[in-house]
């Protein structure tokens, strides 16, 4: 899984991000390019267009949902999405909150950008159980002229 969440686990509000961190966008692009990305319908619809060089697997309960984009696959459960990536070396669950919560038991790694601020939100990342997950890498970034908030890249793996 890959996500950016605040100190209070906020992900977004009104289907939009709560911060603008250019270095985090670059990291997300570098990690996910060339891989399949699994997301909920609302996350997909928050993009102006599909992200380049990635296959989008979109989960929706709406059995009549379609998209005209050729690099998008529609499924109706996380289990169906995971079947499409079972032979891939690497794929990412990219949100939103409900999909992260469902994916937590399936994931073996979490690439989390922890934004050092708390926000009002309507979508949240699930609590990370430290009995199940351990931190294997951390990289801190102070706030600066391009980044309004300090943040830390934290990599978790299952124990």
N, C-alpha and C positions, 0 to 999 in steps of 0.2 A: 504494500500500500504506500501511497505517497500523498502527503497532505501538508497544508500550512494551517496551524491552529494557534489561537491566542492562549494566554495563561489560563483563561477560564474555558478553554476548548472550543471557543467560537470559531466557526468556519465562514459564515456568511449571513447576510440578511437580505430578504427580498430577492433571492436568487442572484446576489452580487457579492463580490469580495469586499472586505472591510478595510483593506490596506493595499498599498501599491509598493511592492518590493522588487525592483528590477532584477537584482541578483538572484532572487528566489525563482522568478520566471525563467531565467537562463538555466538555472540548475534543473528545474522541472523539465524544460525542453531537452537538455543534455541527457538526462536519465531516461526519458520516455520515448524519445525519437527512435523509430525503427521497431517499436514494440506495440503490442495490443494494449489498449487502455479500456478498462471496464468502468462504466459510470451509470448513474441513474439518468432518467430522461431530463429532469430539471437541470442537472449539471450540463448535459449536452446542449440543452436549449439556452444556457447562459453564454455559450460561445457564439460569436458572430458567424463563424463557419467552422467546419471540422479542422482540427489541428493538423498541420501538414506532416506527412511521413509517419503516420500512425493509423492503425486500424482501430476504429471506435466500436466498442461493444456496448450497446445501450440497453439498459434494463428498464422495462415498463410493464405495468399491469394491463395497459391498454392494448388489447389484441388487435385493434385496427390501426395502431400507430405505424406510420411509415416515414421514410426520409428518401429524398432523391439523391443523396450523396452515395457514391459507389464505395467509399472506404468506411461505411457504417453498416453494422449488423445489429438487427433488433432481436432481443430475446426477452423472455418473460419471467426469468428468475435468475438469481445469482448462480445457482447450480448449473443452469444452461450456459451462462457466460463462462463459468469455469471449465466446462467441457470443451469449449472452443479454444482454450489456452493450455489444456493439460499436457500437450506435447511441446509447448514452447519453453525455452530455457528461462525466459523472463517475461512477465507481463505486470501491469500495474492496475490496482483499483484506485481510481482518482476521485471518488466521491459520488454523491454528497453524504451527509450525515447518516442517513438510513442505510446506504450501501456500505459505508465504513463499518457500521455496527454489525451488519450481516457478515461482512468479510473478515472481521477480527479473528474468528476461529479458524479460518482457512489460510490466512496470510502467514508467511514465515519471516517477513521482514517489514519494518515500517520505516520509511524515510519521512521524518517529520520536521517541518520548519516550525519551531516554537517562537511565535511572535510575542515579545515581552511587553504586553499590554493586555488589558481586559476590555472586551467590547460587548455591547448589546447585540444579540444575534437571534436568529430563529433556526439555525442549523449548527450542530455541534459535533465535534469529533468524540468518539467514545473514550471513556477513561482507559488508560493503559495500565493493566494489572502487572505490577512489578514482580509478582510471584511467577508470572508467565513469560514476561519480556525482560530482557536485559539490554542496557545501553552498551554499544560496542564502539561508537564514535560520536564526538561532539565537536562542532566548529562554531565559535561565536562570532557575530558580526555586530559592531556598534551601529547606532544610528548615525547618519551622515546626511549630506546635502541631497542624496538620491533616495534615502531610506528614512522615513519619518520615525520608524520604530526600530529598536535593536531586536535582533533575532538570533536564534541558534539552530543550526542543522543538527538533528539528533537521529542517529540510526539505531534502531532496536532490532534485535533478533529474538526468536523464541528460544527459551532456555532448554 
